[in-house]
Amino acid sequence: MRNLITILTSVLAAQASAACTRETLQAVTEQLLAAQTAGQASFSSLSNKVAYTENRKNVNIKSGILTKPMKIDHARSQHDTTQCAAFSEFIIANSAAPYVITTQLRLDNTSKVSQIDTIWTSKGDWLFNATGTLYWASREKWDSIPVGKRDSRAVIKAAGDAYCDLFNNKMVQVPWGSPCARLEGGMYTGKGEATDSCNVGVPSGVPLVNRRYVIDEEYGTVDTMMDFGGKAGQVGAAGLPDSHEFRVEGGKLRYVHTLSSCGGKACM
């Protein structure tokens, strides 16, 4: 009986994986973009039982940020067929209501979006400057990496984790790339030079915990949503809602995008 259960579980997992294609995930992120543009809290791939959070708190999707129509000036999405998940970054540079939004979506075995986790920032959040974010993000190169040069999921995740671990352990060896540029709010470390570095210092003694990942090997990316200075095992209970997205090339960090929501509190 136990063997039968194991076999059935494996078959179902294989079927779910086979059904989760890049094309399926791309259709979902396109629907998310259209929904946010129109200010609609629903789209065809959305499960009627979707679990929805904003800035690490449970929120009714019908009263969340998706209900606000926005002209999105920059959109980029990454797709994780292994986890059947996707990530989107939206930049809205409207001076009256600017936002930078990152979203992780997860699909169930019926290809419906069963979970959405969004972190959004606006005026008053850490180093927030949507115009600056748009300027720098639109000049970066996040294109597909040739098959023979792609890093494994493990390498991509390890590079992102090393960077995040550094905040609480200065002995961690981070695979810094050169060049590497960090976009933190609207602050950018890149100057367009071969010597550009992301190793420009981070706070000490700050745990970055309760991490959730979306990894796209084709593009060398991992987005990590977490609690900056939070409590391990208690999602959203403390610290700042935070997203760090990394582009990894040849096992080294190439780009880092960060945003932290202050929620009306002092950030640091």
KOLKETOR-302816 format. One record per atom (N, C-alpha, C): residue in one letter; atom name; x, y, z. Coordinates in steps of 0.05 Angstrom, whole numbers. Layout:
BEGIN
A_CA_X_Y_Z
...
This chain:
BEGIN
M_N_17_-24_0
M_CA_0_0_0
M_C_17_25_0
R_N_38_25_17
R_CA_56_48_19
R_C_70_53_-8
N_N_78_31_-22
N_CA_91_34_-48
N_C_72_46_-68
L_N_46_38_-67
L_CA_26_48_-85
L_C_22_78_-81
I_N_21_86_-56
I_CA_18_115_-50
I_C_42_131_-61
T_N_66_119_-57
T_CA_90_132_-67
T_C_90_135_-97
I_N_81_114_-110
I_CA_80_115_-140
I_C_60_135_-149
L_N_36_136_-137
L_CA_16_155_-145
L_C_25_183_-140
T_N_38_188_-117
T_CA_48_215_-111
T_C_69_223_-132
S_N_86_205_-140
S_CA_106_211_-161
S_C_94_217_-187
V_N_73_202_-195
V_CA_59_206_-220
V_C_46_233_-221
L_N_32_240_-199
L_CA_18_266_-197
L_C_38_289_-199
A_N_61_286_-185
A_CA_81_307_-185
A_C_92_310_-213
A_N_97_288_-227
A_CA_107_289_-254
A_C_87_302_-273
Q_N_61_296_-269
Q_CA_40_308_-286
Q_C_39_338_-281
A_N_41_346_-256
A_CA_40_375_-250
A_C_63_389_-262
S_N_87_376_-260
S_CA_111_389_-271
S_C_109_391_-302
A_N_99_370_-314
A_CA_96_370_-343
A_C_77_392_-352
A_N_56_397_-336
A_CA_36_417_-343
A_C_46_445_-339
C_N_66_448_-322
C_CA_76_475_-316
C_C_99_482_-335
T_N_91_495_-356
T_CA_111_503_-376
T_C_117_533_-373
R_N_138_541_-386
R_CA_145_570_-387
R_C_122_586_-400
E_N_110_574_-420
E_CA_89_588_-434
E_C_64_592_-416
T_N_59_572_-399
T_CA_37_575_-380
T_C_42_597_-361
L_N_67_598_-350
L_CA_74_618_-331
L_C_75_646_-344
Q_N_84_647_-368
Q_CA_85_673_-382
Q_C_57_684_-386
A_N_38_667_-392
A_CA_10_675_-395
A_C_0_687_-369
V_N_8_675_-347
V_CA_-1_684_-321
V_C_10_712_-314
T_N_36_715_-319
T_CA_48_742_-313
T_C_37_763_-332
E_N_30_756_-356
E_CA_17_775_-374
E_C_-10_783_-363
Q_N_-25_763_-352
Q_CA_-51_769_-340
Q_C_-48_787_-316
L_N_-27_782_-300
L_CA_-22_799_-276
L_C_-17_828_-285
L_N_-1_832_-305
L_CA_6_858_-315
L_C_-20_872_-325
A_N_-37_858_-340
A_CA_-61_870_-350
A_C_-80_877_-327
A_N_-81_859_-306
A_CA_-99_864_-283
A_C_-90_889_-268
Q_N_-64_892_-263
Q_CA_-54_915_-249
Q_C_-58_941_-265
T_N_-54_939_-291
T_CA_-58_962_-308
T_C_-87_972_-307
A_N_-106_952_-307
A_CA_-134_959_-307
A_C_-146_964_-279
G_N_-131_956_-258
G_CA_-141_958_-231
G_C_-162_937_-225
Q_N_-158_913_-235
Q_CA_-177_891_-231
Q_C_-165_869_-213
A_N_-179_862_-193
A_CA_-169_842_-174
A_C_-175_813_-182
S_N_-179_809_-207
S_CA_-184_782_-217
S_C_-173_779_-245
F_N_-167_754_-252
F_CA_-159_748_-280
F_C_-164_718_-284
S_N_-164_709_-309
S_CA_-174_683_-315
S_C_-160_660_-301
S_N_-134_663_-296
S_CA_-118_641_-283
S_C_-119_641_-253
L_N_-134_660_-241
L_CA_-135_663_-212
L_C_-153_643_-200
S_N_-144_628_-180
S_CA_-161_610_-165
S_C_-181_626_-148
N_N_-205_615_-144
N_CA_-224_628_-127
N_C_-218_624_-97
K_N_-196_609_-92
K_CA_-188_605_-65
K_C_-159_615_-61
V_N_-151_635_-76
V_CA_-124_646_-75
V_C_-117_656_-47
A_N_-93_649_-38
A_CA_-82_661_-13
A_C_-66_686_-22
Y_N_-72_708_-9
Y_CA_-61_734_-19
Y_C_-49_750_4
T_N_-24_759_0
T_CA_-11_776_20
T_C_0_801_7
E_N_1_822_22
E_CA_15_847_14
E_C_33_855_37
N_N_58_859_31
N_CA_78_867_51
N_C_77_849_76
R_N_75_822_69
R_CA_78_801_89
R_C_53_798_107
K_N_31_810_100
K_CA_7_808_116
K_C_-16_798_98
N_N_-34_782_110
N_CA_-57_772_95
N_C_-76_796_89
V_N_-84_798_64
V_CA_-101_820_55
V_C_-123_808_37
N_N_-146_821_38
N_CA_-167_813_19
N_C_-160_824_-9
I_N_-157_806_-28
I_CA_-147_814_-54
I_C_-166_835_-67
K_N_-191_835_-59
K_CA_-210_854_-70
K_C_-207_882_-60
S_N_-190_885_-39
S_CA_-185_912_-29
S_C_-155_919_-30
G_N_-140_902_-44
G_CA_-111_906_-46
G_C_-102_924_-68
I_N_-76_924_-72
I_CA_-64_943_-92
I_C_-72_936_-121
L_N_-80_911_-126
L_CA_-89_904_-153
L_C_-113_920_-162
T_N_-129_930_-143
T_CA_-153_946_-150
T_C_-146_974_-159
K_N_-121_982_-158
K_CA_-113_1009_-166
K_C_-102_1008_-194
P_N_-117_1021_-213
P_CA_-106_1021_-241
P_C_-81_1038_-242
M_N_-61_1028_-257
M_CA_-35_1041_-258
M_C_-24_1040_-286
K_N_-10_1061_-294
K_CA_6_1061_-319
K_C_33_1050_-311
I_N_39_1026_-320
I_CA_64_1013_-312
I_C_86_1020_-332
D_N_106_1034_-323
D_CA_127_1044_-340
D_C_149_1023_-346
H_N_151_1003_-329
H_CA_171_982_-333
H_C_161_957_-321
A_N_162_935_-336
A_CA_153_909_-325
A_C_173_887_-334
R_N_180_870_-316
R_CA_197_847_-322
R_C_188_824_-306
S_N_186_800_-318
S_CA_177_776_-304
S_C_197_753_-308
Q_N_199_737_-288
Q_CA_216_713_-289
Q_C_198_688_-282
H_N_206_665_-292
H_CA_188_642_-291
H_C_203_617_-282
D_N_192_604_-262
D_CA_204_581_-248
D_C_187_556_-253
T_N_194_540_-274
T_CA_178_517_-281
T_C_181_495_-260
T_N_203_494_-246
T_CA_207_473_-226
T_C_187_476_-203
Q_N_183_500_-193
Q_CA_164_505_-171
Q_C_136_512_-181
C_N_133_516_-207
C_CA_109_526_-220
C_C_102_553_-206
A_N_121_571_-209
A_CA_119_598_-196
A_C_130_619_-215
A_N_123_644_-209
A_CA_133_666_-226
A_C_137_690_-209
F_N_152_709_-220
F_CA_158_734_-206
F_C_155_757_-226
S_N_144_779_-216
S_CA_142_803_-233
S_C_151_828_-217
E_N_164_846_-232
E_CA_173_872_-221
E_C_159_893_-238
F_N_144_911_-225
F_CA_131_933_-238
F_C_141_959_-227
I_N_147_978_-244
I_CA_155_1005_-235
I_C_135_1025_-247
I_N_124_1041_-229
I_CA_104_1061_-236
I_C_115_1088_-228
A_N_122_1105_-247
A_CA_136_1130_-241
A_C_117_1154_-240
N_N_91_1149_-239
N_CA_71_1171_-237
N_C_77_1188_-212
S_N_82_1214_-216
S_CA_91_1230_-193
S_C_69_1233_-171
A_N_44_1230_-179
A_CA_22_1232_-159
A_C_19_1206_-143
A_N_26_1184_-155
A_CA_23_1158_-141
A_C_43_1138_-151
P_N_69_1143_-144
P_CA_90_1125_-153
P_C_92_1099_-137
Y_N_99_1078_-150
Y_CA_102_1052_-136
Y_C_125_1036_-149
V_N_137_1019_-133
V_CA_153_997_-144
V_C_141_972_-131
I_N_134_953_-147
I_CA_119_929_-138
I_C_133_904_-147
T_N_137_885_-128
T_CA_147_859_-135
T_C_126_838_-126
T_N_122_818_-142
T_CA_101_798_-137
T_C_112_770_-143
Q_N_107_751_-125
Q_CA_111_723_-130
Q_C_84_710_-133
L_N_81_693_-153
L_CA_56_678_-158
L_C_63_648_-158
R_N_45_632_-147
R_CA_48_603_-146
R_C_23_590_-157
L_N_27_570_-174
L_CA_5_556_-187
L_C_0_529_-174
D_N_-25_520_-174
D_CA_-32_493_-164
D_C_-31_474_-187
N_N_-39_449_-182
N_CA_-36_428_-203
N_C_-58_430_-225
T_N_-75_451_-223
T_CA_-94_456_-244
T_C_-87_481_-260
S_N_-62_490_-255
S_CA_-52_514_-269
S_C_-66_540_-261
K_N_-78_540_-237
K_CA_-91_564_-226
K_C_-72_577_-206
V_N_-73_603_-205
V_CA_-56_617_-186
V_C_-69_615_-158
S_N_-55_599_-141
S_CA_-66_594_-115
S_C_-54_611_-93
Q_N_-32_624_-99
Q_CA_-19_641_-79
Q_C_-6_665_-93
I_N_-10_689_-81
I_CA_3_713_-91
I_C_15_727_-67
D_N_40_734_-68
D_CA_54_749_-47
D_C_66_774_-61
T_N_57_797_-52
T_CA_66_822_-63
T_C_80_839_-42
I_N_102_851_-50
I_CA_114_872_-34
I_C_115_898_-51
W_N_103_919_-40
W_CA_102_944_-55
W_C_114_966_-38
T_N_126_985_-52
T_CA_137_1008_-38
T_C_128_1034_-52
S_N_127_1055_-36
S_CA_118_1081_-47
S_C_132_1103_-31
K_N_122_1127_-33
K_CA_134_1150_-19
K_C_138_1144_11
G_N_161_1149_21
G_CA_167_1145_49
G_C_181_1119_55
D_N_181_1101_36
D_CA_195_1075_41
D_C_225_1078_36
W_N_239_1057_43
W_CA_269_1059_44
W_C_281_1067_17
L_N_293_1090_16
L_CA_307_1101_-7
L_C_289_1102_-32
F_N_263_1105_-27
F_CA_244_1104_-50
F_C_248_1127_-69
N_N_249_1120_-95
N_CA_251_1139_-116
N_C_244_1125_-142
A_N_218_1124_-149
A_CA_209_1108_-172
A_C_222_1118_-198
T_N_226_1144_-200
T_CA_238_1155_-225
T_C_267_1145_-228
G_N_282_1145_-206
G_CA_309_1135_-206
G_C_310_1105_-211
T_N_291_1091_-198
T_CA_290_1062_-203
T_C_285_1055_-232
L_N_266_1070_-244
L_CA_259_1066_-272
L_C_283_1072_-290
Y_N_297_1094_-284
Y_CA_320_1102_-301
Y_C_341_1080_-302
W_N_348_1070_-278
W_CA_370_1050_-277
W_C_361_1023_-287
A_N_337_1014_-278
A_CA_328_987_-286
A_C_325_984_-316
S_N_316_1006_-329
S_CA_311_1004_-358
S_C_337_1003_-374
R_N_360_1008_-361
R_CA_385_1008_-375
R_C_401_982_-370
E_N_390_964_-353
E_CA_404_939_-348
E_C_397_918_-368
K_N_414_897_-370
K_CA_410_876_-389
K_C_404_850_-374
W_N_378_843_-374
W_CA_369_818_-361
W_C_358_799_-383
D_N_375_793_-402
D_CA_365_776_-424
D_C_371_746_-419
S_N_361_729_-436
S_CA_364_701_-433
S_C_394_694_-436
I_N_403_675_-419
I_CA_431_666_-419
I_C_433_641_-437
P_N_453_640_-455
P_CA_456_617_-472
P_C_457_591_-455
V_N_446_570_-466
V_CA_443_544_-451
V_C_469_535_-439
G_N_491_536_-454
G_CA_516_526_-444
G_C_529_543_-422
K_N_519_567_-418
K_CA_530_585_-398
K_C_512_588_-373
R_N_489_574_-373
R_CA_471_577_-351
R_C_481_563_-325
D_N_475_576_-303
D_CA_481_564_-277
D_C_458_547_-268
S_N_464_528_-250
S_CA_443_511_-239
S_C_426_526_-219
R_N_403_515_-213
R_CA_386_527_-192
R_C_401_530_-166
A_N_416_509_-159
A_CA_431_509_-134
A_C_451_532_-133
V_N_465_536_-155
V_CA_486_557_-155
V_C_473_585_-153
I_N_451_589_-168
I_CA_437_614_-168
I_C_426_620_-140
K_N_413_601_-128
K_CA_402_604_-101
K_C_424_609_-80
A_N_446_594_-83
A_CA_468_598_-64
A_C_480_625_-65
A_N_482_637_-89
A_CA_493_664_-92
A_C_475_684_-78
G_N_449_682_-82
G_CA_430_700_-69
G_C_430_696_-39
D_N_431_671_-30
D_CA_431_666_-1
D_C_457_677_12
A_N_479_674_-2
A_CA_504_684_10
A_C_503_714_15
Y_N_492_729_-5
Y_CA_489_758_-1
Y_C_471_764_23
C_N_448_750_24
C_CA_429_754_47
C_C_441_746_73
D_N_457_725_74
D_CA_469_715_99
D_C_490_735_109
L_N_502_750_91
L_CA_523_769_99
L_C_514_789_119
F_N_488_796_119
F_CA_477_816_137
F_C_479_807_166
N_N_481_781_171
N_CA_482_771_198
N_C_507_755_204
N_N_525_754_184
N_CA_550_739_187
N_C_571_749_167
K_N_588_766_177
K_CA_608_778_160
K_C_629_759_149
M_N_629_734_159
M_CA_648_714_149
M_C_639_700_123
V_N_614_705_116
V_CA_603_691_92
V_C_618_701_67
Q_N_625_682_50
Q_CA_638_688_25
Q_C_617_692_3
V_N_614_716_-7
V_CA_595_723_-27
V_C_608_722_-55
P_N_596_710_-74
P_CA_608_708_-101
P_C_604_735_-117
W_N_618_755_-108
W_CA_616_781_-121
W_C_625_780_-150
G_N_609_791_-168
G_CA_617_793_-196
G_C_629_820_-202
S_N_643_822_-224
S_CA_654_847_-233
S_C_652_849_-263
P_N_635_866_-273
P_CA_620_887_-258
P_C_595_875_-244
C_N_586_890_-224
C_CA_561_884_-210
C_C_549_910_-202
A_N_522_913_-204
A_CA_509_938_-197
A_C_485_931_-179
R_N_482_947_-158
R_CA_460_944_-139
R_C_441_967_-141
L_N_415_961_-145
L_CA_394_981_-145
L_C_378_979_-120
E_N_381_998_-102
E_CA_368_997_-76
E_C_350_1021_-73
G_N_323_1017_-75
G_CA_306_1040_-78
G_C_313_1054_-104
G_N_320_1079_-103
G_CA_329_1093_-126
G_C_359_1098_-127
M_N_373_1085_-108
M_CA_402_1089_-106
M_C_416_1067_-122
Y_N_435_1075_-139
Y_CA_449_1056_-157
Y_C_479_1057_-153
T_N_491_1033_-152
T_CA_520_1033_-147
T_C_536_1032_-174
G_N_523_1025_-196
G_CA_536_1022_-221
G_C_543_1049_-234
K_N_566_1049_-248
K_CA_575_1073_-263
K_C_580_1066_-292
G_N_573_1041_-300
G_CA_579_1033_-327
G_C_607_1025_-332
E_N_622_1019_-310
E_CA_650_1012_-312
E_C_654_982_-306
A_N_676_971_-317
A_CA_682_943_-312
A_C_687_936_-283
T_N_695_957_-268
T_CA_701_953_-240
T_C_677_957_-221
D_N_654_962_-232
D_CA_630_967_-215
D_C_627_943_-196
S_N_620_950_-171
S_CA_618_929_-150
S_C_592_932_-134
C_N_582_909_-125
C_CA_559_908_-107
C_C_569_905_-78
N_N_595_902_-75
N_CA_607_898_-48
N_C_613_926_-37
V_N_591_940_-30
V_CA_594_968_-21
V_C_584_971_8
G_N_582_948_22
G_CA_575_949_50
G_C_546_943_55
V_N_540_928_77
V_CA_513_923_86
V_C_513_925_117
P_N_489_929_129
P_CA_487_930_158
P_C_497_904_171
S_N_503_905_196
S_CA_513_882_211
S_C_491_872_231
G_N_491_847_237
G_CA_474_836_258
G_C_445_836_251
V_N_438_834_225
V_CA_410_835_217
V_C_403_809_203
P_N_385_793_216
P_CA_377_768_203
P_C_356_773_181
L_N_361_761_158
L_CA_342_762_136
L_C_329_735_134
V_N_305_733_144
V_CA_293_707_150
V_C_266_702_135
N_N_257_677_137
N_CA_231_669_126
N_C_231_674_95
R_N_251_663_83
R_CA_256_669_54
R_C_238_651_36
R_N_229_663_15
R_CA_213_649_-5
R_C_225_656_-33
Y_N_229_636_-49
Y_CA_244_640_-74
Y_C_228_635_-99
V_N_236_649_-120
V_CA_228_642_-148
V_C_254_643_-164
I_N_260_621_-177
I_CA_286_618_-191
I_C_281_612_-220
D_N_295_627_-237
D_CA_293_624_-266
D_C_321_619_-278
E_N_327_594_-283
E_CA_354_587_-293
E_C_360_599_-320
E_N_339_602_-337
E_CA_344_612_-364
E_C_355_641_-363
Y_N_346_656_-343
Y_CA_355_684_-340
Y_C_374_688_-316
G_N_381_666_-302
G_CA_400_668_-281
G_C_390_684_-257
T_N_364_683_-252
T_CA_353_701_-231
T_C_341_685_-208
V_N_342_698_-185
V_CA_327_688_-161
V_C_316_712_-147
D_N_290_712_-142
D_CA_278_732_-124
D_C_273_719_-97
T_N_281_734_-76
T_CA_278_724_-49
T_C_261_744_-34
M_N_237_735_-25
M_CA_220_752_-8
M_C_225_743_21
M_N_227_762_39
M_CA_235_755_66
M_C_228_777_85
D_N_234_772_111
D_CA_232_793_132
D_C_259_803_139
F_N_264_828_134
F_CA_290_841_139
F_C_291_849_168
G_N_308_834_183
G_CA_308_838_212
G_C_284_826_226
G_N_274_804_215
G_CA_250_791_226
G_C_256_769_246
K_N_235_754_252
K_CA_238_731_270
K_C_234_705_255
A_N_253_688_256
A_CA_252_663_241
A_C_227_647_248
G_N_213_638_229
G_CA_189_622_233
G_C_164_638_238
Q_N_166_664_239
Q_CA_143_681_243
Q_C_141_702_221
V_N_129_693_198
V_CA_128_710_174
V_C_113_736_180
G_N_126_758_174
G_CA_113_784_177
G_C_109_794_205
A_N_119_779_225
A_CA_115_787_252
A_C_133_810_261
A_N_156_813_248
A_CA_175_833_255
A_C_193_840_231
G_N_207_862_233
G_CA_225_870_212
G_C_210_883_189
L_N_224_887_167
L_CA_212_900_143
L_C_206_880_121
P_N_183_881_109
P_CA_178_865_85
P_C_198_872_64
D_N_211_852_53
D_CA_234_857_36
D_C_235_838_12
S_N_244_849_-11
S_CA_249_833_-35
S_C_277_839_-44
H_N_293_818_-48
H_CA_319_820_-61
H_C_319_802_-85
E_N_323_814_-108
E_CA_325_798_-133
E_C_354_799_-143
F_N_364_776_-152
F_CA_392_774_-161
F_C_393_764_-189
R_N_411_774_-205
R_CA_418_763_-231
R_C_446_752_-227
V_N_449_726_-234
V_CA_475_712_-230
V_C_485_703_-258
E_N_510_710_-263
E_CA_523_702_-289
E_C_550_689_-282
G_N_553_664_-292
G_CA_578_650_-287
G_C_583_646_-257
G_N_561_642_-242
G_CA_564_637_-213
G_C_569_662_-197
K_N_570_685_-210
K_CA_576_710_-196
K_C_552_730_-197
L_N_549_746_-177
L_CA_528_766_-177
L_C_533_787_-198
R_N_513_793_-214
R_CA_515_814_-235
R_C_497_838_-228
Y_N_473_833_-220
Y_CA_454_854_-212
Y_C_440_846_-186
V_N_434_866_-170
V_CA_418_863_-145
V_C_397_885_-145
H_N_372_877_-143
H_CA_350_896_-139
H_C_337_891_-112
T_N_335_913_-96
T_CA_324_910_-69
T_C_301_930_-65
L_N_281_922_-50
L_CA_262_942_-40
L_C_252_932_-12
S_N_248_952_5
S_CA_239_946_32
S_C_216_965_39
S_N_194_954_48
S_CA_171_970_56
S_C_173_977_86
C_N_170_1003_91
C_CA_171_1012_119
C_C_144_1012_133
G_N_123_1011_118
G_CA_96_1010_130
G_C_90_1033_148
G_N_101_1056_142
G_CA_97_1080_159
G_C_115_1082_183
K_N_133_1062_186
K_CA_152_1062_208
K_C_179_1072_199
A_N_196_1078_219
A_CA_224_1085_213
A_C_237_1060_202
C_N_251_1062_180
C_CA_263_1039_167
C_C_288_1029_182
M_N_306_1046_189
M_CA_331_1037_200
M_C_338_1053_225
